[in-house]
Amino acid sequence: MNKTFKFIAFFLLGVVTFPAMAQSTDLARIEYTYFPQSDSDNSFRRFRTFVNFPIKLNDKDAYLIPGVEYRNVNFKYENDETFSTSYLDRFQSFTGKIGYTFKMNDVWRFGVETGVKVASNFTTSELVRDDFIYTGSVYFIKIKEDERYVEPWRLILGLSYSTTTGFPFPLPVINYYKRFDEKWSYGLGIPKTNLVHYFNDKHQVQGFVTLDGFFANVQQNFNPFPQTNPSANRLAESMSMTIVLSGLGYQYNFTDHISFYAYAGYTVMNDIRLRDKDREDIYTIDDTNTFYARSGLKFSIL
């Protein structure tokens, strides 16, 4: 793998909902996630797939990186509520993004990305303004070769903005990675911190803590308290799930670029809520920690 493509790999972003996904080196992925909810009959299932495709612009290591992603979230909402849950069982999102990166000098690379996501339960025949989510990010990526290590270490510094966070300003991004031994590497940052052990070229395991979740518009806004507060003016207009996960993962490499992976563990935080037009929480659906599992196939350029 030449050094230019390593730079591109470290720039690729895998998720729009949460920033700092420049830890991803994947060009394509197909993934299935399952969260049974403890102390309730609810469950959360997600299918996700995405593709990124770098396009070289000139001989100065400048690249344009368009990408697309699709997510299908099935939330089996079995709680006995005072409001109808029939429109809250299926959410989908379609994301288009484009990034640009160029080499500043021998060790630093600059990257910028912008994207638009349409995320909703799509209960009406037309898209509405609140279905659209906008994102933007800027990154400075430092990669330094060191003959003592199997791979170069990297540092990513940046700012990332998303309309789903509720903050009207960009949030900081910091990520550091090093493979310090033939058998070991670690990554420190958000949304993922991990420690990886490499048995050989085919098998590896890791322990990790990571951030996950989703956010989507509810097209038909409703009052979650129709009996206790029928005149409430705080309507449920979106649904969000914010999760901090801990666990173990296994990866099997079929080739240098195609891998199967499986993760399992327990949530440190599990927060599923309905939110109003100002992104303020108005109703907690589930907040009990639970088991989860995730697996998939990926195509990486590292």
SEVOVEX-316236 format. One record per residue (C-alpha): residue in one letter; z negated, x, y. Coordinates in pm, whole numbers, padded with zeros to 5 digits, always signed. Each point is the difference from the previous one (the first is absolute). Layout:
<nodes>
AZXY;...
</nodes>
This chain:
<nodes>
M+00000+00000+00000;N+00105+00159+00329;K-00234+00018+00296;T+00197-00249+00214;F-00043-00278-00254;K-00371+00075-00024;F-00022-00066+00373;I+00186-00330-00046;A-00223-00098-00291;F-00317+00048+00203;F+00142-00214+00281;L+00090-00303-00213;L-00218-00307+00058;G-00082-00238-00283;V-00188-00288+00168;V+00026-00168+00337;T-00319-00205-00018;F-00220+00310+00004;P+00091+00317+00189;A-00018+00360-00121;M+00212-00048-00308;A+00171+00330+00063;Q-00183+00110-00313;S+00280-00168-00196;T+00287+00210-00134;D+00177-00295-00163;L+00358-00103+00059;A-00034-00315-00212;R-00272-00188-00180;I-00057-00314-00211;E-00365-00104-00031;Y-00225-00278-00126;T-00364-00048+00111;Y-00268-00236-00138;F-00336-00087+00161;P-00212-00257-00186;Q-00266-00126+00239;S-00361+00023-00122;D-00223-00309+00028;S+00303-00227+00043;D+00315-00114-00180;N+00221+00153+00268;S+00237+00287-00076;F+00242+00212+00197;R+00330+00127-00145;R+00259+00202+00186;F+00350+00122-00080;R+00129+00271+00231;T+00319+00203+00018;F+00149+00227+00266;V+00281+00250+00056;N+00029+00280+00258;F+00322+00198+00044;P+00013+00310+00224;I+00329+00068+00182;K+00064+00353+00130;L+00130-00002+00358;N+00079+00365+00073;D-00069+00359-00103;K-00330+00014+00193;D-00201-00188-00264;A+00018-00333+00185;Y-00013-00310-00220;L+00024-00374+00045;I-00212-00186-00259;P+00065-00374-00036;G-00202-00195-00254;V-00057-00352-00131;E-00293-00159-00184;Y-00073-00332-00169;R-00341-00142-00101;N-00084-00319-00186;V-00368-00097+00003;N-00129-00272-00234;F-00352-00105+00099;K-00143-00247-00251;Y-00238-00187+00228;E-00230-00199-00230;N-00307-00039+00225;D-00114-00355+00063;E+00065-00026+00376;T-00012-00280+00254;F+00360+00084+00100;S+00320+00011-00201;T+00082+00340-00154;S+00345-00098-00125;Y+00180+00201+00271;L-00208+00316-00049;D+00106+00101-00349;R+00323+00189+00077;F+00079+00253+00273;Q+00305+00222+00036;S+00098+00281+00232;F+00329+00170+00082;T-00013+00329+00189;G+00268+00209+00167;K-00083+00334+00159;I+00169+00309+00129;G-00136+00349+00055;Y+00129+00312+00169;T-00123+00355-00054;F+00100+00346+00109;K-00133+00352-00037;M-00179+00132+00310;N-00056+00355-00128;D-00071+00185-00326;V-00319-00194-00078;W+00002-00320+00208;R+00214-00311-00038;F+00000-00310+00221;G+00055-00352-00132;V+00019-00348+00148;E+00035-00336-00175;T+00033-00363+00099;G+00015-00310-00216;V+00009-00379-00012;K-00158-00209-00275;V+00032-00372-00065;A-00315-00111-00187;S-00083-00365-00060;N-00065-00277-00251;F+00343-00141+00102;T-00095-00366-00031;T+00257-00111+00260;S+00375+00046+00002;E+00001+00225+00308;L-00162+00326+00105;V-00254-00020+00282;R-00111+00265+00248;D-00329+00071-00178;D+00186+00090-00319;F+00111+00327+00162;I-00211+00318-00007;Y+00100+00309+00200;T-00101+00360-00068;G+00053+00342+00153;S-00121+00350-00086;V+00034+00360+00117;Y-00093+00303-00212;F-00032+00374+00026;I+00023+00159-00344;K-00099+00360-00071;I+00097+00156-00332;K-00093+00360-00068;E+00108+00210-00295;D-00266+00214-00170;E+00084+00212-00303;R-00353-00051-00135;Y+00065-00370-00064;V+00238-00193-00225;E+00129-00204+00293;P-00029+00035+00382;W-00285-00180+00170;R+00071-00268+00259;L-00173-00159+00297;I+00112-00329+00156;L-00117-00112+00345;G+00124-00312+00172;L-00042-00345+00148;S+00096-00330-00161;Y+00016-00351+00146;S+00029-00336-00175;T-00033-00350+00142;T-00212-00099-00304;T-00298+00219+00089;G-00111-00202+00301;F-00031+00318+00208;P+00241+00024+00298;F+00026+00378-00032;P+00114+00257-00261;L-00247+00120-00264;P-00033+00368-00097;V+00149+00140-00320;I-00139+00313-00169;N+00089+00126-00346;Y-00046+00339-00169;Y+00133+00105-00342;K-00032+00319-00203;R+00076+00097-00357;F-00250+00282-00027;D+00048+00081-00367;E+00265-00048-00270;K-00218-00278-00146;W-00155-00156+00312;S+00088-00152+00339;Y-00173-00223+00253;G+00092-00224+00291;L-00227-00105+00286;G+00088-00286+00231;I+00064-00370+00044;P+00105-00212-00182;K-00057+00228-00303;T-00231+00288-00090;N+00034+00143-00350;L-00057+00290-00239;V+00276+00062-00257;H-00011+00194-00327;Y+00332+00111-00155;F-00015+00040-00379;N+00362+00116-00004;D+00337-00097+00149;K-00014-00341-00173;H-00359-00123+00030;Q-00243-00022+00292;V-00314-00199+00088;Q-00178-00061+00328;G-00312-00146+00149;F+00053-00175+00333;V-00118-00229+00277;T+00273-00194+00180;L+00066-00289+00239;D+00216-00298-00097;G+00065-00359+00103;F+00243-00240+00158;F+00045-00215+00310;A+00225-00304+00034;N+00056-00295+00229;V-00089-00355-00103;Q+00284-00210+00137;Q-00180-00335-00013;N-00322+00070+00190;F-00303-00201-00106;N-00368-00063+00069;P-00219+00154-00277;F-00288-00234+00097;P+00152-00351+00008;Q-00326-00173-00096;T-00269+00204+00174;N+00198+00069+00317;P+00308-00225+00017;S+00068+00082+00366;A-00011+00379-00044;N+00264+00179+00204;R-00013+00319-00209;L+00277-00052-00251;A+00072+00224-00298;E+00330+00168+00093;S+00010+00303-00232;M-00152+00139-00317;S-00109+00359-00056;M-00135+00208-00286;T-00165+00336+00074;I-00114+00204-00299;V-00153+00344-00051;L+00059+00113-00358;S-00154+00271-00213;G+00118+00096-00345;L+00194+00222-00236;G+00374+00038-00035;Y+00240+00140-00260;Q+00360+00111+00049;Y+00264+00090-00258;N+00315+00178+00121;F+00310-00093-00198;T+00203+00248+00208;D-00059+00209+00313;H+00063-00313+00210;I-00076-00312-00211;S-00361-00087-00087;F-00215-00277-00145;Y-00349-00048+00147;A-00304-00219-00064;Y-00316-00034+00211;A-00319-00190-00075;G-00343-00023+00157;Y-00232-00205+00216;T+00007-00111+00361;V-00244+00146+00253;M+00093-00275+00247;N+00185-00322-00080;D+00061-00220+00303;I+00235-00302-00012;R-00009-00214+00314;L+00178-00262+00206;R+00057+00103+00362;D+00078-00183+00324;K+00272+00065+00259;D-00200+00290+00148;R-00033+00168-00344;E-00371-00091-00005;D-00159-00087-00334;I-00089-00368-00033;Y-00048-00052-00376;T-00088+00233-00289;I+00179-00085-00324;D-00134+00285-00215;D-00212+00306+00074;T-00143+00092-00342;N+00102+00337-00143;T+00212-00011-00313;F+00205+00189-00259;Y+00368+00069+00068;A+00303+00155-00172;R+00334+00129+00127;S+00303+00154-00175;G+00364+00074+00065;L+00298+00232-00003;K+00099+00231+00284;F+00280+00232+00096;S-00126+00297+00205;I+00170+00301+00155;L-00291+00227-00087;
</nodes>
